[in-house]
Amino acid sequence: MDNNFAVISATVSDRGLSEKRPENEDSFIAIDASGLYAVADGVGGAQAGDVASQMAVEILGEAFTHYGDSVDPEDIMQVALERANEAIYRMSTELPQLSTMATTIAAIHISGNIATIAHVGDSRVYRVDPDGVLHRETNDHSLVEEEVRAGRMTPEQAANHPSKNVISRALGAEATVAVELKTIMVDPGTSFLLCSDGITRHIEDPELEHLMTTGMAPEMLVMQMKEICYDRGAEDNLTAVVVKILPTVAEHRADHAEAAPVASPPVFPAAQDPGEEETIATARSPFDEPVTEEVATADLAEPQSDGLDDLRREIAEEEAAAPANDDEFLGALDDQGRTIETANSEYSSSGFVVPAEPEKQAPARDEFKMFGANGDAEVETPRSGPGIFSRILSTLVWLVLGAIIGIGGYYFWNINNPIVQQAPPPLVQPSSDVQVSSLEEARRLVDADPKGYLEKNSATPQDAADHYLLGRALLLSGNTFEAKRQFELAKGKLADADEKDRATIAAEISLGMTLLRLDPMNREITKDLDEVRKSISNTANANTANANAAPANANAQP
């Protein structure tokens, strides 16, 4: 990192006074040399939250340790936190003991006069400008804060709401996460505060502004915040990281290094077997054991590629080596699920506090096995692929081949599977109802020759249909009195008529009775019908005569 200003920092992390939280689930990282600072607040229970928060800061710290000089800080934060989310989520789904774990995170990277800020959840980043004005650089991802920003709740209501501690976004809560990122310009004299909600639940923004502008050294400032939280109950784990950008050149940073204890870059234990490769719950400081055990592989450089691609690939490879079962990951737990401390284990969820610039620890840079053995490999410019014209031509060739294959397949399918031509259905289907057809034919006979029908059928009416037909014939013949009597007889026997004919006969009887009540009209109808029948009869006779007559020249001699 090429900083133009001196940067000093101080940290504090404590489990608080609540008996409900016997373990500190917060974690932090503060590396002045890389300009990286972060606070994570784990959720999901004593062990689960501890593991989640530690994994988040470890993955972020390792990413900047290996790629901070070659990749844009915003890209590193984006990729590292997304991979941390995937690792935490996968572990929570595979290990029942950690099924509820997740974590918030608030992080800042300072390079020169540029600060990159990222956060997920309700851990916060504050900035105090050189004029002493406090600015909150992050918006909490919590239910009540989102309601306040939407205007549906006041800050006073949010402070007393029963769901004020419910967060809407966290690393590991879901398979994917939206990381909120921003980049700002800073001036010498600017200060930053990164803290968990254990600080902000007891110290409100105006009081934080007062504390940050008192001129106290960062070490005194963080201890003052802890004392205030203790005086007010300290119901939650509390963690604070204070960062000050001094208006002096970077060469003088060493004058302040011993006064600002920071967390060293985290490291995984050397891999002995797949079951111990990612024992996050018992992570150790890189100074607990000599780093010479990694020297044998330090010279094995991996293939060179773009720095951001290496970051994505190597995090994915490390996550693929996750423990296969609970026993591999929780091998250091007793029957009650508590961590068994070993002689060499000095793990604390609040981070590893060591001098700001440990002497002669150069090999430690290669100890981060999650990102490969050699983090200083030169970046090789990716080779350019085929030109756009070649890709378009290749696409067109494949489209043409696909079309030819499709047409050929369709042709052979039609040959082997001819379409069977079905005869079209008849336009008029003959009625299968014999009774309806008989009634209709009888009615046509009556209409064609009512007198002839009377001569043949007047003596033998049996049911409603017979009486109706006689009444219709009588009506058409002009015998209205007898027609009315036949209609009334048909109406009396209508209940015994076939169900299919009943509605038709009833309608016809009603129509006939109506015509009988209109006697003059009935006579006109009878007269018109007689004329029509006569006309039809005359036409038929004329056609018969013409057919029988011999042609005029039939007997003519040639």
HELIX and SHEET records of a PDB file:
HELIX    1   1 ALA A   46  TYR A   67  1                                  22    
HELIX    2   2 PRO A   73  GLU A   94  1                                  22    
HELIX    3   3 PRO A   96  LEU A   98  5                                   3    
HELIX    4   4 LEU A  143  ARG A  149  1                                   7    
HELIX    5   5 PRO A  155  ALA A  159  1                                   5    
HELIX    6   6 ASP A  197  THR A  200  1                                   4    
HELIX    7   7 ASP A  205  MET A  212  1                                   8    
HELIX    8   8 PRO A  218  ASP A  231  1                                  14    
HELIX    9   9 ALA A  250  ARG A  253  5                                   4    
HELIX   10  10 ALA A  254  ALA A  257  1                                   4    
HELIX   11  11 PRO A  274  GLU A  276  5                                   3    
HELIX   12  12 ILE A  280  THR A  282  5                                   3    
HELIX   13  13 VAL A  291  GLU A  294  5                                   4    
HELIX   14  14 VAL A  295  ALA A  298  1                                   4    
HELIX   15  15 GLY A  307  ALA A  320  1                                  14    
HELIX   16  16 ASP A  326  PHE A  329  1                                   4    
HELIX   17  17 ALA A  362  GLU A  367  5                                   6    
HELIX   18  18 LYS A  369  PHE A  371  5                                   3    
HELIX   19  19 ILE A  388  ASN A  416  1                                  29    
HELIX   20  20 VAL A  434  ALA A  448  1                                  15    
HELIX   21  21 PRO A  450  ASN A  457  1                                   8    
HELIX   22  22 ALA A  464  SER A  477  1                                  14    
HELIX   23  23 THR A  480  GLY A  492  1                                  13    
HELIX   24  24 LEU A  494  ASP A  496  5                                   3    
HELIX   25  25 GLU A  499  ARG A  517  1                                  19    
HELIX   26  26 ASP A  519  ASN A  548  1                                  30    
SHEET    1   A 5 ALA A   6  ASP A  14  0                                        
SHEET    2   A 5 LEU A 238  LEU A 246 -1                                        
SHEET    3   A 5 SER A 191  CYS A 195 -1                                        
SHEET    4   A 5 ARG A 124  VAL A 128 -1                                        
SHEET    5   A 5 LEU A 134  ARG A 136 -1                                        
SHEET    1   B 5 ASP A  26  ILE A  31  0                                        
SHEET    2   B 5 LEU A  36  VAL A  43 -1                                        
SHEET    3   B 5 ALA A 102  SER A 111 -1                                        
SHEET    4   B 5 ILE A 114  VAL A 120 -1                                        
SHEET    5   B 5 GLU A 180  MET A 185 -1                                        
SHEET    1   C 2 VAL A 262  ALA A 263  0                                        
SHEET    2   C 2 VAL A 353  VAL A 354 -1                                        
END                                                                             
